[in-house]
């Protein structure tokens, strides 16, 4: 059964290996879980999934493979003779437990008492549901038996909890979709270079212990500068027009970059980079910064990130006067070439789906101008982009 489950996970693109499958088999052999589908779900996910971004894929595979398992259980229950089940049950008991059961009147009496308790519980639940006027999620078709279901509520009740793996709580952790600020921060952390600069404000535990030991046990506290991310980033954000559809995800990206990078300078542009940019959209017509000033001010050790959908008329890139807002003396392509000549580490992050890029000539042109370093605004895309900038 586990082999087919393993193959189903691979079919759903969960990167599981034989080593992880062997870990799961070993856990089952040691009876870490037994006869409980909820416990098996948690155990198998722990053993087989090594990255939380694959939780959603695992849930979908688990649901697809074990769909109908409860119906199968009911079918097997009707096919297996009671006498065989009782013999197997008795084999699992110790002599002391068998003696205890005999003192209570035998296995038949124990089963009868259990059945009466179950029926009494179902009767009380039915009365409570009728009193509260609840129909429950299952309507007029409650489950047949009274066992506890995967969601934590007993079957036989009209109200049934949703299975954990069908809730798909972790859907937004898939690395191929657009995510929130926290997960963007995790991707941006691939672009980090730490150094200890500034005043000695942080306790240096290792040196304190070493110095105290050399000092005959007399406490000798040593301090050191705090580790800071020394990466310097120039961030250029496309604003307005077709980018209005991507405002939310761009705001999350902007918020994450301001938190992760201490040396960050951000600027706005519209559609493509020309001879000027701005820092405040409310004053973009009055307070613009010459692009030449940025190129001269910020050294080539800065990492440059452009964020935009690159969706425009091709002439906005290739021709003087192509801008839709003003007369540009030089084509935008010339300005992008200047950026690539000065800054070795430059990427373009595109919030539109990657599979649509081939249908836009302006996107293809922009990608060529940045040396092919265009990535989608997804967690995977950000990770790939940050890897390029960190090399």
LINGIBEL-V415147 format. One record per residue. N is the residue number from 0. PSI is psi in whole degrees, 0 to 359 (NA if undefined). Layout:
N PSI
N PSI
This chain:
0 320
1 332
2 314
3 324
4 317
5 315
6 326
7 320
8 318
9 323
10 325
11 17
12 25
13 122
14 70
15 154
16 168
17 323
18 318
19 324
20 320
21 325
22 318
23 317
24 318
25 320
26 321
27 321
28 329
29 8
30 43
31 330
32 155
33 122
34 37
35 114
36 327
37 314
38 322
39 322
40 312
41 318
42 313
43 323
44 321
45 318
46 325
47 337
48 118
49 356
50 127
51 341
52 345
53 6
54 317
55 319
56 319
57 316
58 318
59 321
60 318
61 315
62 317
63 320
64 319
65 10
66 131
67 5
68 324
69 320
70 321
71 321
72 316
73 322
74 314
75 324
76 324
77 339
78 330
79 127
80 143
81 322
82 321
83 317
84 320
85 320
86 318
87 323
88 317
89 328
90 332
91 355
92 149
93 162
94 322
95 318
96 322
97 320
98 321
99 318
100 319
101 323
102 337
103 1
104 4
105 170
106 324
107 316
108 322
109 316
110 319
111 317
112 320
113 318
114 318
115 320
116 321
117 315
118 322
119 320
120 318
121 321
122 317
123 321
124 320
125 319
126 320
127 317
128 320
129 323
130 318
131 351
132 30
133 134
134 332
135 166
136 338
137 1
138 231
139 12
140 67
141 159
142 154
143 316
144 179
145 18
146 162
147 132
148 170
149 332
150 352
151 348
152 147
153 141
154 161
155 351
156 152
157 339
158 123
159 135
160 153
161 139
162 144
163 315
164 341
165 345
166 328
167 56
168 336
169 22
170 321
171 2
172 357
173 135
174 3
175 6
176 164
177 137
178 181
179 184
180 319
181 314
182 330
183 320
184 319
185 322
186 321
187 338
188 349
189 338
190 79
191 141
192 109
193 146
194 153
195 109
196 159
197 200
198 158
199 97
200 355
201 137
202 127
203 92
204 314
205 312
206 329
207 315
208 314
209 315
210 322
211 319
212 319
213 341
214 20
215 24
216 353
217 128
218 127
219 94
220 131
221 138
222 164
223 161
224 151
225 143
226 129
227 150
228 116
229 3
230 137
231 130
232 136
233 120
234 122
235 122
236 123
237 136
238 143
239 167
240 229
241 343
242 349
243 331
244 346
245 20
246 315
247 309
248 327
249 325
250 319
251 319
252 316
253 317
254 319
255 319
256 323
257 330
258 320
259 329
260 119
261 331
262 80
263 130
264 127
265 145
266 160
267 151
268 171
269 119
270 302
271 164
272 131
273 211
274 354
275 155
276 182
277 162
278 342
279 115
280 335
281 339
282 28
283 337
284 340
285 332
286 83
287 151
288 128
289 135
290 325
291 323
292 321
293 317
294 327
295 333
296 319
297 124
298 170
299 354
300 358
301 145
302 133
303 130
304 120
305 137
306 118
307 161
308 352
309 27
310 110
311 178
312 139
313 327
314 341
315 340
316 322
317 345
318 147
319 141
320 11
321 342
322 142
323 356
324 333
325 175
326 115
327 125
328 330
329 149
330 151
331 329
332 324
333 321
334 322
335 324
336 323
337 321
338 314
339 335
340 326
341 317
342 118
343 328
344 101
345 132
346 159
347 125
348 123
349 122
350 352
351 153
352 136
353 328
354 348
355 353
356 323
357 344
358 358
359 119
360 327
361 325
362 316
363 321
364 316
365 318
366 320
367 322
368 331
369 21
370 28
371 1
372 60
373 133
374 149
375 155
376 68
377 171
378 316
379 318
380 318
381 319
382 317
383 317
384 317
385 328
386 320
387 317
388 334
389 349
390 NA
